[in-house]
Amino acid sequence: MSDAAITAHDLRKSYGGTTVLDGIDLTVPRGTIFSLLGPNGAGKTTAVKILSTLIPPDPGSGTLRVGGHDLATDPQAVRAAIGVTGQFSAVDGLITGEENMLLMADLHHLPRREGRRVAAELLERFDLTEAAGKPASTYSGGMKRRLDIAMTLVGDPRIIFLDEPTTGLDPRSRHSMWQIIRALVADGVTVLLTTQYLEEADELADRIAVLNDGKIAAEGTAEELKRLVPGGHVRLRFTDPAAYRGARAALGGVHPDDEALALQIPSGGSQRELHTLLGRLDSLGIEADELTVHTPDLDDVFFALTGDAVIPSPTEENAR
């Protein structure tokens, strides 16, 4: 597809007798954020390594194109078009932030004056100018991640692979990284983002592919994926037992909680459904003391698609 930055057909990878990627198809439109969502071991990093030419796919794989170039016949052109920020920082802690940037400029064969200009601009863009002369080993986790991405941008790639870029970051650094990713896409960059955080995929991605056991379990926008699973409901809680009993008798298909004086009514959460429900209670003179609406989220989608697989929350990750 001419408007696709990345296309993969029947992508396969095995190690010995273990299948890691079992024939996945991907299409990533230009200028968008596409997220591969899944738990550890789902195959996300393997997909990134193949598409960024770090490891080869299995011989039985189909056509793979990145930036309009075929990985099999023109891998060097692919490398020239992309940037990669892996799970583990590429920052050299023994040298300064500026020296890390200038090293990347040398690797991209930039003239010395041009390399210094690009390094200075990126350090300023990522709010690292003040720390530029300090050893990178003294940087916080969030600063190292920002420097890592700044180094990735030295060659001005139009396609960037971000492999779990916020793992281990505190909430403030995580949100700062999200702003950086959004800014990249606003500049026309295409981002393939892997993550194990449901909230991150929901917050950032234009499209999401749920990867489980080497297969794409589902793909779509966050809203499209949420519509795949049931579970939406309205919960009414009462303090007056008489009102609770009256509502329970009047409303069909409810799930009662006699101890909490609460009713759970299946609902898609639309304004029309809520208006009908509340209008019916009003006509009976019944008033609930508390109303909450639950619509399916990516947690529901993930667990419906992958069964017992567990994705850690950012809080759990930070605690380890």
N, C-alpha and C positions, 0 to 999 in steps of 0.2 A: 504494500500500500504506500502511495506517494506521501501521504500525510502521517505515516507511522515512523517514529524514531527507532523503534525496536520491534522486530517480528521474529518469532520462534515457532517453528512447526515440528511437532513430534520430537521434542527435546528429551534425550535419554542419557542417563549416566548410571553406571553400576560400578561397584568396587567388589571384586571377587563375586561372591554369590548374593551380595546385597544390592538391591535396586534402590537408588537414591532419587532419581527422577524417572518417572514411568510414562514418558510420552506426553509432555505438557505443551500446550499452545499458548502463546502470549502475543498480544499486539498492544504496543504502547504508543499512543498518539503524541505527536510533537507538542512541546510546551505544556505538558501535563505532569502530574505526580501520579505514578502508578505504584501501588503498594502490594508486595507479596507478604501476606499475613500468615503466620503459623507458629507453632511451638518450636522449641529447639529440636533439631534433627529432622525437620520437615523437608529439607532440601533447599531452603532459601539461599544460603550462602553458596551452595554448589551451583545453583542457577546463575548467580552473579559472577562467579569465577569463570564459568563457561562463556557467558555473554561478554565478559571483559577480556577474553582471550588468555586468561591465566591458566586454565586447564582445558583439554579438548573434550568435546562430547563423545558419546559412544558412536561407533561407525554407523549404526542404524538410525541415527537422528536425521530429521528432515532439514529443510533450509533454515538457516539462522542469519538474519541481517541486522546490523546495527549502524545507524547513520547512513543508510543507503548502501552499505558495503557488506559483501558476503564474508562471513567469518572464515569459511573454508578456503576461499581463493584470495582474499585481500585482508588478512588480519592486521597488517601494518596500518592500513587506512582506518580500520576500526580503532586501533590504539590512538591514532592521531585525533580522533573525534571525541574521545571519551575522557572522563575523569573518574577515579575510583577512591572512595573512602571506605576502608574495610572495618571490620569489627574491632580490630586492634590498631591502635594509633601508629602511624608511620613517623611520628615526630621523634627526632633524635634529641634526647634529654641532655646530652653532653654539650650541645651548642645552643646558642641563643635562638629566639624566635626569628629574628631577622636572618640569621645565618641559615636556618632551615629553609626560609623562603628563597634566599639567594642560591642555595644548593639546588632547589627545584628549578629555578630559572636557568641555571647552568645545564641541568639535565634536559631542559627544553631547548637548549642552544640559543637562548636569547642573548643579544649583544649586552655587554656589561651595563651600559647606561640604561637600556630598555629594561633589563632585569631588575635594576635598582628601583626604577620608576614603578614597575608592576608590583614589586614586593612592598614598597611603601604604600601604594594605593590599597592593596589588599589588607595590609596590617591596620590601616586606618579604618577601612570598611568593616573589619571584624573587631574593632575596638581593642586592638592589641598594640597600638603604637607605644603606649607608655611602658609596656612590658617587653618591647621588642629587643632590648639590649640585655635582658636577663636570661639565664639558662632555662631551657624549656622544662627541665626537671622541677623547677620551682613553680610551675603553672598549676592551677587547679584543674580538675577534670574537665570542667566546662571550657576553660581557656585552651587546654590541649586539643579539645574537639574542634573548637573554632579555628585554631591554627592548622589542624589537620585538613579541614575543608578549604581554608585559604590556600594551602599548598596544592590542593587538588585543582584549584582554579587558575593557577599560574599559566597554564597553557590555553586558557579560555575555552574549555570544552563546552559543547552544546548539549551533551548527554552525560549525566552524572549518575553513577551507581553509589547509593548510600546504604551500606550493610549495617543495619541496627545502629544508627548513629547516636542514639540517646541512651543506650544501655548503660546503667550505672550512674547516670547523671541525677543530680538533685532536681526537684520540680522547677526551680527558677532557671537553671541551666537548660532543662528540657524545653521550656517554653521559649527561651532565647534561641535555641536551635531550630524550633519550629518557625520562628520569624525569619531566620536566615534561609531556610528551605523555601518558604513562600516568596521571599525576595528573589531567589534564584529563578523560580518559575515565572515571576513577573517580568524578568529580563529575557524570557524566551527559552530558558534552559529546560530540558526534559529530565525528570528525576525518576529513577527506578529505586524505590525505597523498600528495604526489607525491615520488618519489625515483628516483635512478638507481643507488642502492646496494642490491644484493641482500641483504646482511646486515641492513640497516635494515628492509626490508620483512619479512624473516623474523622479526626480533626484535619488531617492533611490531604488525604488521597482523593483524586478525581475518580479513580477506579481502583477496585480492590480485588485481588485474586486470593482466595483462601486455599493455601497449600497444605495438604495433609497426606502423609505416607507417600510422598513422591507424586501425587496427583493433584490437579486443580479440582477441589470439591465444589467450588462455585465462584463466579466472577460477576462483578457489576459495580454500580455506585453503592455507597453505603446505604442509601435509602432503598435501592433495589434489593440488596441483600437482606435488609431488615424485613422486607415484605415476604421473604421466602418462608418465614417461620411464624407459627401462631403464638399466642401468649399475651396479646394485648388485653388489658382489662382496666376497669374502673373500680376503685375500692372506696366504699362508703363506710364511715365509722360513726356510730351513734353513742350518745351518753344516756339517752332515754330508752329503757328496755321496750316500752310500748311502741315507740317510733321504729325501733329496730324490728320488732315483730311485724308491725304493719307493712314496712318496706319489704320484708322477706316474703310476706304473703302476697304482696301486690306485684312483685317483680319475678318473672320466670327465669329459669336457667341460671340462678345465682349459686355461688358457693359460700355458704354461711360460716361464720366463726362466732358461735354463741358466747364463748368466753370473752372475746374482745368486742362483742357487739358490732361486728363488721361484716359487710357483704362484698364479695368480689364478683363483678359482672363482666363477662367477656365483651370486649369492645375494641374497635380499631382506633379509638381515641379521637375520631373526627369531631368537628364542631357540631355537625348535624346529629350524630349519635348522642353527644353530651346534652344537646338541647332537648332531644326527645326524652332522654332519661330524666333530666331535671324537671321537664314539664310534667311528666307523669307523676313525679313525687309532689310537685306543687299542687296538682289537681286533687291530690289526696290529703293535702295539708301536712305532709311529712317533710321534715327538714333534717338533713344529715349535718353532723357537726364537723365532719372532715371529709374531703373528697381528694383523692389522688388518682392520677392517670398514669398507667404504665404501658408504654409501647415497646415492642421488641427492639433490643439494641444489638450491637455486634457480639456481645457476650452470648446472647440467646442464639444468634446465628452460628457462632463458632461451635458452641457445645452441641447444637442440633446437627451440625455437619460432621463433627469430628468425635462425637461420643465423649469419652472420658479424658481426652487430651487436656492438659492444664497449661494455661499461659500465665506467667507470673505478672502481678501488678507492678507498676513502678515502685510502689512503697515496699513490696516484698523484695524487689531487686536491690533497692538501696540498703535494705536491712542486712543483706548477706555480706 
